[in-house]
Amino acid sequence: YYPMALIGQLVWGDLEFGKKGEGIGRNSYFSRLVTQQITKVVNITPLLNHNLVGVSGALWGLAMSSVDNTLRFENDPDRLASAVPEILVRPIIDDRIALGDRVALNIVDALICQYQGEDRTMLHFSVELNQLWFSTDAVALDVLSAQEIDRQRKASKAPEAKTNLELYQNAALLEIGVSDARNIDVTRLP
């Protein structure tokens, strides 16, 4: 499980939902699917903006879909920037295998880039890129995704949004991947 002193608003489906007592709601429990059944993950994410972390990318998608009780940090960019990388490096098996260790490949579906609207389909805030991006480095993909979203937002003259890069910097500090775009090697294939 992932502990955090902050008590969350438990919802149906959370392991501790409906329970009473001290300390209830302070943990986010990993799904049995990722702890007991899946040995490798191919992480596929859309090129889609996220208002708090810049992109609904590989890091955010894997972390938030692998644990419960996420409402306690979902609406706070600082908590989210800490929780996502910590969830990915937290040992889930035998105190040695972390969730992030199970990722074999990250893929960004950049066929369409939606630079505004988060999880709501807003085609008027979208552009065709017709690309697929592949990497074993989820941090690098997310940083490049956030940059592309910002680039498309500016090109369309959509309202600016400040991308919070703290999540990616924290992930780099935990050695999940590279957050400095100058150190990311990109190879484009025809």
N, C-alpha and C positions, 0 to 999 in steps of 0.2 A: 504494500500500500504506500501511498504518498501522504505523509503527514504535513499539516500546516496548522498553526495556532488559530487561524481564522475559522470560525464556525460557518458552515455553508447552509444554504436553504436546500434541504433535501427534497427531492422529487421522486415520484414513483419510478422505480427502476434502480435507484441508488440502493446499495446494500443495506445501509442503515435506515432507510426510509421507514417511518412508523415506529421506530425504537425510541425509547426515552432513557434519559440518564446523563450523567456527566461525561463529557468528551464525545458525545454522539455528534457527528457532523464535522469532526475535525480531520477526518481522513478521506482520501480518494482511493478507492480500491481498483486494482487492475482487473480487467476482464479475464475470465478463465480462458477465453479464446487465445489471448496473447501470452498467458502464463503457462498454459498446459497443452494447447493443441497446435499452435502455429510455431514452426521453427525458423522460417524465413518470411520476410515481408517485402513485397514489391509495392512501394508507396506511390500511388498515382493521385495527383492533385490538379485541379483546374488553375488557370491563370486568372485568379479572382481576387479582388481587393478585400481587405479586412480593415475596418475602421480603426481598430486599436493596435494592430501589429503590422499593418501594411499589406499583407498578403495572406489569404487562406491557404497557406502552403504546406510543405512537407512536414515541417516541425509542428506547427499548430495542429494540423489535421491528424497526425499520428498520435500526438500526446492527448488531445481532447477526445479522441475516439477510443482511447485505450483505458481510460479511467472514468469512474463515476464522480458525482459530487463536484462537477466543474463550475457550477454557478457561483461558487465562492470566489473565483478569480476571473471569470469570463468578462465581467464588466469593469475591470480595473486594469489599465495597461501596465502598471508597475507590477502588480501581482502576477499577471499573465506572463510578463517578460521574465519573471523568476521561475514560475511554476513549469512552463513548457520545457525549458532545457533540463530542469531538475527531474521532471518525470521521465524524460528520455534517458537519463544516465542512472536513474535509480535501479539497483539490482532487483530483478523480479524472480530470478531462479537461483537458488543456492548461494545467495549473496555475491554472485560473480557475473551473472549474465544480465545485462541491462536491456531494456526495450529497444534502444537505439542499435544495440549489437545485432539485432535480428534483421535489420534492414539490409537487403541485398542490393536494391536499386531504387532510386527515386526517379519518377517521371512526372514532368509538368506537361499537361495537355494545354499547349499554347495555340491550339487551332483558332480559338477565339479568346481574346483578352477582354475581360469586363473590368473596367477601371473605376466603376462606381456602383454602389448598390449592394455590396456584400452578397448574401445568399439569395437575394431576390433577383429574378431574371429581369434584367433591364437592357434589352438589346440596343436601345438608343445610347447607352453608355458602354458599348462594346465595339471592338474592331477585330477584323480577321487578320490573324498573323500566319495561319497555316503552318505551324511549327510544333514539333515535339522536342522536349529537352530531356536529356538523360544525365544522371550523375549518381555517384555513390555518396556525394557530399550534399546533404539536405540543406545545410546552412548556405552554401554557395548558391544553390538553386533558388532558395527563398530570397536571398539578397538580390540576385539578378531579376527575379520575378517582381520584387518591389520596385526596382529601378525601371523596369519595362512598364509597369502600371503607372508610375509617375510620368514617364515619357509620353504615354498615350493620353493621360489626363491633360497634360500641358498641350499636346498637339490638338486636342479637341476643344481647348479653352474651357474645360470643365472646372468647377471650383477646386482650388488647391486643397490638398490634405497633407498634413505633416506626418510623414512616416516615422513611427517610433522604432528606431533601430536597436533599442536596448535588448530586445529578445535575442537578436542575432549576435550582438556583442557578448551577451551572457553565454550563449551557446558556444561561441568561439573560446571563451575563457574556460569552459568545461571540456574543451577539446572535442566537440562534436563535429566541427568543420571550420571552414574559412569564412569570416565575415567581411574582410577587407576586399572590396571589388578589384582593387589593383593586383591582388594576388590570386585571382581566379583565372584559370586558363580555359578559354572557350574555343572550341573547334567547331566550325560550321561546315556542314556537309551539303552538297547540292541536292 
